[in-house]
Amino acid sequence: MIDATQTIATAPDLDRLTRRAPATDDLHRLADWLYANDHPHLSLIERIELAERLISRRCFLIGAGALVLGATTGCGPQEQAAAPTALAAPTADATLPVVALDEFAGLSALVLGVKPASVFLTFGYASARAVFDFAGVPTLQAAPNGVNLEAVAALKPATIIGISIPTTAAAQEQLNSIAPTTVIPYTASRQEQLQVTGATLGRAEAATALTSRLDRAVANLQADLAAAGKAGQTISVIGAAGLDAFALSRTGLVGSLLEQVGLKRPPAQDIATDATDPFLPIAAEKLGDHDADTIFLLRGGAYESDALTASALWSTLKAVKANRVVNVVAEVWLSSNAFGLDWIVRDVRAALLGDGAVATEADVVRRWQTFTAAQG
């Protein structure tokens, strides 16, 4: 994981930055502020991790009396009502009393037939929330500054799962004192993620079966693209968060899938990156480097496209001229889990083979029903 201390090395440096930063718990707003205030050299992921540190440091300074509370959010009494509240005991139809610390972990359990007792909404993804609401899975708003151990303990879990984001990894020892805790490696292959989750939840056979099913879906897509003469087409995957335009490298779920099915990437995206950071910044004057036969444009939620589509270069791209820009649901495409992979496969089939329709945010529940029905 990227260590933001490489840039903000000392507590005094961090304190000075904390005092200058806007009083907000919105990570993307803080990341945008960091970009505009002396940190444009950091990647989007690095700035989000630094934003997490600023929020945590602000809470410490307020608690120590070193920062006036004033309008600062996230640590003062006026914010306490927003902290997670304990739900009733796990529902009787929960297969296991499992608590998921984030949406991705919750979905990882649900795809294996395990209904979590509760899921903390860490990323604020509306798509995942829609699935949990449909499946009757209780959800809690996560604390903005890390794992709320008291809220987790109040749920009396037998098992705790979460993906390997820094706040969860840092709290694993304390979480283990509440219940056995598994941190699912977010940057691992989809096969390994399913294997780890299945072993933890007693669903190893279901994990193996789902892995085989997804492998077949990928192999079928590869064969169908080749048969249709689409193999070798170039695919660009781009999006924007605030002012930051980015592309996805060939590392990660999306990049590896496109490579497996025989699709190529623009040279500017055909790059192997660290697994923790598959995002490639797009400089405004370099947008043309990310042109392709088809562009998949990540949209929705915190991901808006104005930083790309408002560019004077946008209309010059061959994919734009050929009407080959496909809007896709960013939250799902970036969610590295089995449901996300199935969704991406279906979107690629629809966009390149005319097999079905590319999904929108309104299609989340329908896509989930299709996914679970295929489980048999």
RASUL-V899988 format. One record per pair of residues at least 4 apart in sequence whose C-alpha atoms are under 8 Angstrom apart, sorted by the first residue. I is the first residue (numbers start at 0). J is the second residue. If there is no record, write none. Layout:
[[I J] [I J]]
//
This chain:
[[0 165] [0 275] [1 45] [1 48] [1 275] [2 45] [3 7] [3 8] [3 45] [3 46] [3 48] [3 49] [4 8] [4 9] [7 12] [7 13] [8 12] [8 13] [9 13] [10 14] [11 15] [12 16] [13 17] [13 53] [13 56] [14 18] [14 56] [14 57] [15 19] [16 20] [16 53] [17 53] [17 54] [17 56] [17 57] [18 57] [18 66] [20 29] [20 32] [20 53] [21 29] [21 32] [22 70] [22 71] [22 72] [23 28] [23 29] [23 54] [23 71] [23 72] [23 73] [24 29] [24 54] [24 72] [24 73] [24 143] [25 29] [26 30] [26 47] [26 50] [26 51] [27 31] [27 47] [27 240] [27 241] [27 301] [28 32] [28 241] [29 33] [29 47] [29 50] [30 34] [30 43] [30 46] [30 47] [30 49] [30 50] [31 35] [31 241] [31 242] [31 243] [32 36] [33 37] [33 38] [33 39] [33 46] [34 38] [34 39] [34 40] [34 41] [34 46] [35 39] [38 46] [41 45] [41 46] [42 46] [42 278] [42 279] [42 280] [43 47] [43 243] [43 278] [43 280] [44 48] [44 276] [44 278] [45 49] [46 50] [47 51] [48 52] [49 53] [50 54] [51 55] [51 144] [52 56] [53 57] [54 58] [54 73] [54 144] [55 59] [55 144] [56 60] [57 61] [57 66] [57 74] [58 62] [58 73] [58 74] [59 63] [60 64] [60 65] [60 66] [61 65] [61 66] [61 67] [61 68] [61 74] [61 75] [68 75] [71 75] [72 77] [72 78] [73 78] [73 79] [73 143] [74 78] [74 79] [75 79] [78 82] [81 140] [81 142] [82 140] [82 141] [82 142] [83 139] [83 140] [83 141] [83 142] [83 147] [83 150] [84 139] [84 150] [85 139] [85 150] [85 151] [85 153] [85 154] [86 137] [86 139] [86 154] [87 154] [88 116] [88 154] [88 155] [89 93] [89 96] [89 116] [89 117] [89 154] [90 116] [92 114] [93 113] [93 114] [93 115] [93 116] [94 112] [94 113] [94 114] [94 115] [95 113] [95 114] [95 115] [95 116] [95 157] [95 158] [95 200] [96 115] [96 116] [96 155] [96 156] [96 157] [96 158] [97 114] [97 115] [97 116] [97 117] [97 156] [97 157] [97 158] [97 159] [97 160] [98 105] [98 115] [98 116] [98 117] [98 118] [98 151] [98 154] [98 156] [98 158] [98 159] [98 160] [99 104] [99 105] [99 115] [99 117] [99 118] [99 119] [99 159] [99 160] [99 161] [100 104] [100 105] [100 118] [100 119] [100 120] [100 121] [100 141] [100 146] [100 159] [100 160] [100 161] [100 162] [100 167] [101 105] [101 118] [101 119] [101 120] [101 121] [101 122] [101 161] [101 162] [102 106] [102 118] [102 119] [102 120] [102 121] [102 122] [102 124] [102 127] [102 128] [103 107] [103 127] [103 161] [103 162] [103 334] [103 335] [103 336] [104 108] [104 160] [104 161] [104 162] [104 183] [105 109] [105 115] [105 118] [105 160] [105 161] [106 110] [106 127] [106 336] [106 338] [107 111] [107 193] [107 196] [107 336] [107 337] [108 112] [108 113] [108 114] [108 115] [108 196] [108 200] [109 113] [109 114] [109 115] [110 337] [110 338] [110 371] [111 197] [111 202] [111 205] [111 206] [111 209] [113 200] [114 136] [115 136] [115 137] [116 136] [116 137] [116 156] [117 136] [117 137] [117 138] [117 139] [117 154] [118 136] [118 137] [118 138] [118 139] [119 138] [119 139] [119 140] [119 141] [120 124] [120 128] [120 138] [120 139] [120 140] [120 141] [121 140] [121 141] [121 142] [121 143] [123 128] [124 128] [124 300] [124 330] [125 129] [125 300] [126 130] [126 330] [126 331] [126 360] [126 363] [127 131] [128 132] [128 138] [129 133] [129 363] [129 364] [130 134] [130 363] [130 364] [130 367] [131 135] [131 136] [131 137] [131 138] [132 136] [132 137] [133 364] [141 145] [141 146] [141 147] [142 146] [142 147] [145 166] [145 167] [146 166] [146 167] [146 170] [147 151] [148 152] [148 173] [148 174] [149 153] [150 154] [151 155] [151 156] [152 156] [152 177] [155 177] [156 177] [156 178] [157 178] [157 179] [158 178] [158 179] [158 180] [159 174] [159 178] [159 179] [159 180] [159 181] [160 180] [160 181] [160 182] [160 183] [161 167] [161 180] [161 181] [161 182] [161 183] [162 167] [162 182] [162 183] [162 184] [162 185] [163 167] [163 168] [163 182] [163 183] [163 184] [163 185] [164 168] [164 185] [165 169] [166 170] [167 171] [167 182] [168 182] [170 174] [171 175] [171 180] [171 182] [172 176] [173 177] [174 178] [174 179] [174 180] [175 179] [175 180] [181 199] [183 192] [183 195] [183 196] [184 192] [185 192] [185 335] [186 251] [186 274] [186 275] [187 191] [187 192] [188 192] [188 252] [189 193] [189 252] [189 335] [189 336] [189 337] [190 194] [190 210] [191 195] [192 196] [192 336] [193 197] [193 206] [193 207] [193 210] [193 337] [194 198] [194 203] [194 206] [194 207] [195 199] [196 200] [196 202] [196 206] [197 201] [197 202] [197 203] [197 204] [197 205] [197 206] [198 202] [198 203] [202 206] [203 207] [204 208] [205 209] [206 210] [207 211] [208 212] [209 213] [209 374] [210 214] [211 215] [212 216] [213 217] [213 337] [213 340] [213 341] [214 218] [215 219] [216 220] [216 341] [216 344] [217 221] [217 256] [217 259] [217 260] [217 344] [218 222] [218 260] [219 223] [220 224] [220 260] [220 344] [220 348] [221 225] [221 230] [221 259] [221 260] [221 261] [222 226] [222 260] [223 227] [224 228] [224 229] [224 230] [224 260] [224 261] [224 351] [224 352] [225 229] [225 230] [225 261] [227 352] [229 262] [229 351] [230 260] [230 261] [230 262] [231 261] [231 262] [231 263] [232 262] [232 263] [232 292] [233 262] [233 263] [233 264] [233 265] [233 291] [233 292] [233 293] [234 262] [234 263] [234 264] [234 265] [234 291] [234 292] [234 293] [234 294] [234 295] [235 246] [235 264] [235 265] [235 268] [235 289] [235 290] [235 291] [235 292] [235 293] [235 294] [235 295] [236 246] [236 247] [236 294] [236 295] [236 296] [236 297] [237 244] [237 245] [237 246] [237 247] [237 289] [237 294] [237 295] [237 296] [237 297] [238 244] [238 245] [238 246] [238 296] [238 297] [238 298] [238 302] [238 303] [238 304] [238 307] [239 243] [239 244] [239 245] [239 297] [239 298] [239 302] [239 303] [239 304] [239 305] [239 306] [239 307] [240 244] [240 301] [240 302] [240 303] [240 304] [241 301] [241 302] [241 303] [241 306] [242 306] [243 280] [243 281] [243 306] [244 280] [244 281] [244 282] [244 306] [244 307] [245 278] [245 279] [245 280] [245 281] [246 268] [246 278] [246 279] [246 280] [246 281] [246 289] [247 253] [247 254] [247 268] [247 277] [247 278] [247 279] [248 254] [248 268] [248 269] [248 270] [248 271] [248 272] [248 277] [248 278] [248 279] [249 253] [249 254] [249 255] [249 258] [249 264] [249 268] [249 269] [249 270] [249 271] [249 272] [249 277] [250 254] [250 255] [250 270] [250 271] [250 272] [250 273] [250 274] [250 277] [251 255] [251 274] [251 277] [251 335] [252 256] [252 333] [252 335] [252 340] [253 257] [253 332] [253 333] [253 343] [254 258] [255 259] [256 260] [257 261] [257 262] [257 263] [258 262] [258 263] [263 269] [264 268] [264 269] [264 291] [265 269] [265 288] [265 289] [265 290] [265 291] [266 270] [266 288] [267 288] [267 289] [268 279] [268 289] [272 276] [272 277] [273 277] [281 285] [281 286] [282 286] [283 310] [284 312] [285 289] [286 290] [286 307] [286 312] [286 313] [287 312] [287 313] [287 315] [287 316] [290 294] [290 316] [290 317] [290 318] [291 317] [291 318] [292 317] [292 318] [292 323] [293 318] [293 323] [293 324] [293 325] [294 318] [294 323] [294 324] [294 325] [295 324] [295 325] [295 326] [295 327] [296 304] [296 324] [296 325] [296 326] [296 327] [297 302] [297 303] [297 304] [297 326] [297 327] [297 328] [297 329] [297 332] [298 302] [298 303] [298 304] [298 326] [298 327] [298 328] [298 329] [299 303] [299 328] [299 329] [299 330] [299 360] [300 329] [300 330] [302 329] [304 308] [305 309] [305 310] [306 310] [307 313] [308 313] [309 313] [311 315] [312 316] [313 319] [314 319] [314 320] [315 319] [315 320] [316 320] [317 321] [318 322] [318 323] [318 324] [319 323] [319 324] [325 350] [327 332] [327 346] [327 357] [327 358] [327 359] [328 332] [328 358] [328 359] [328 360] [329 333] [330 334] [331 335] [331 339] [331 342] [332 339] [332 340] [332 342] [332 343] [333 339] [334 339] [335 339] [335 340] [336 340] [337 341] [338 342] [338 367] [338 370] [339 343] [340 344] [341 345] [341 370] [342 346] [342 366] [343 347] [344 348] [345 349] [345 355] [345 357] [346 350] [346 356] [346 357] [346 358] [347 351] [347 352] [347 357] [348 352] [348 353] [348 354] [348 355] [349 353] [349 354] [349 355] [349 356] [349 357] [350 354] [350 356] [350 357] [358 362] [358 363] [358 366] [359 363] [362 366] [363 367] [364 368] [365 369] [366 370] [367 371] [368 372] [369 373] [370 374] [371 375]]
//
